[in-house]
């Protein structure tokens, strides 16, 4: 049976009218858009990382297998010579779509230090696929460029479903997150990365994985938030129905907020990156956002817990993309099986602790969504990223 809580379904949406051209729903100064298709804006160039910068990518990939088949057999042989000249006939033809090899994605993204993947769809017992992912992101041997630099390697870390009542579809190949960590990031920390990758006790569906960087006092949360539906949610111990997936979504918000607060109370900066399954504002849904009562309640709950100020009881987090690109219309969920731009949402977010953004220790540098049909690849989401400038600090030995 197909489950409707795995990817955001085109649930009941607010329609914006029938005329061929309409005014923006939020009355912003962004260009008018036709009812038929949402705009598709070009991606900004991804700049090479500078010293003291940290870049976090996030992508709901809707299943890892499509990213492994090519990589496992051929990434050692892919072209790595940056000075290779393509034949004129090749240059004149239409450009090939971006490769879905994990290594090629990392190279195209200028080797970010942290990559958060959601909805990897790997069963917890499937050691073979987990090993294949680890192999796919390792640095290839004996591949050195003309500048004598070797491409960096990565380690792969997982949180996969272990809830026998709420994550049992498709043989357990549902949900799941994977965090890729560049090898030199942990070398700088002088730590074993396995000691600072953490699951949480309150999530058994493979939705949360935390990377701790103690020298920076920074925690990167890889999140695949619950998609609210009317499907039943069952007690993880007894299997008895205790509510709906809408109820579980709001409980997930509460637990995630508390986890973030626990880090911030110790002076840590928190980055929450992933598919939050929330379109925050009218700018973030086309042709409109979901308007069912439970969806509206979920959105209000998210705003209260994560975006409201601390004085109002929230975390006061910064929506990195919206902060830098106020009024811009880009989307991260681009459903398949329909025309590009006919139904889309910005439900994937990278949030940052607000208390540190304007301080001396961390600054928000850039953020973008690679809202492009080619970049979507085999997924139904596109990648997004944020870069921050951050200073290392002395590790508290009493930690």
FENFENKA-V48428 format. One record per run of one state. SS is the DSSP state (H for helix, E for strand, C for the rest). FROM is the first residue (numbers start at 0). TO is the last residue. If there is no record, write none. Layout:
BEGIN
ss=SS from=FROM to=TO
ss=SS from=FROM to=TO
END
This chain:
BEGIN
ss=C from=0 to=11
ss=E from=12 to=12
ss=C from=13 to=19
ss=E from=20 to=21
ss=C from=22 to=31
ss=E from=32 to=33
ss=C from=34 to=51
ss=E from=52 to=59
ss=C from=60 to=63
ss=H from=64 to=66
ss=C from=67 to=67
ss=H from=68 to=76
ss=C from=77 to=86
ss=H from=87 to=91
ss=C from=92 to=100
ss=H from=101 to=107
ss=C from=108 to=112
ss=E from=113 to=117
ss=C from=118 to=125
ss=H from=126 to=136
ss=C from=137 to=142
ss=E from=143 to=143
ss=C from=144 to=148
ss=E from=149 to=149
ss=C from=150 to=152
ss=E from=153 to=158
ss=C from=159 to=167
ss=H from=168 to=171
ss=C from=172 to=175
ss=E from=176 to=181
ss=H from=182 to=188
ss=C from=189 to=191
ss=H from=192 to=195
ss=E from=196 to=197
ss=C from=198 to=206
ss=E from=207 to=212
ss=H from=213 to=215
ss=C from=216 to=216
ss=E from=217 to=223
ss=C from=224 to=230
ss=E from=231 to=233
ss=C from=234 to=239
ss=E from=240 to=243
ss=H from=244 to=263
ss=C from=264 to=267
ss=E from=268 to=274
ss=C from=275 to=280
ss=H from=281 to=283
ss=E from=284 to=285
ss=C from=286 to=288
ss=E from=289 to=289
ss=C from=290 to=291
ss=H from=292 to=306
ss=C from=307 to=308
ss=H from=309 to=311
ss=C from=312 to=316
ss=E from=317 to=318
ss=H from=319 to=323
ss=C from=324 to=331
ss=E from=332 to=333
ss=C from=334 to=342
ss=E from=343 to=344
ss=C from=345 to=346
ss=E from=347 to=351
ss=C from=352 to=352
ss=H from=353 to=356
ss=C from=357 to=360
ss=E from=361 to=368
ss=C from=369 to=371
ss=H from=372 to=375
ss=C from=376 to=379
ss=E from=380 to=380
ss=C from=381 to=382
ss=E from=383 to=389
ss=C from=390 to=398
END
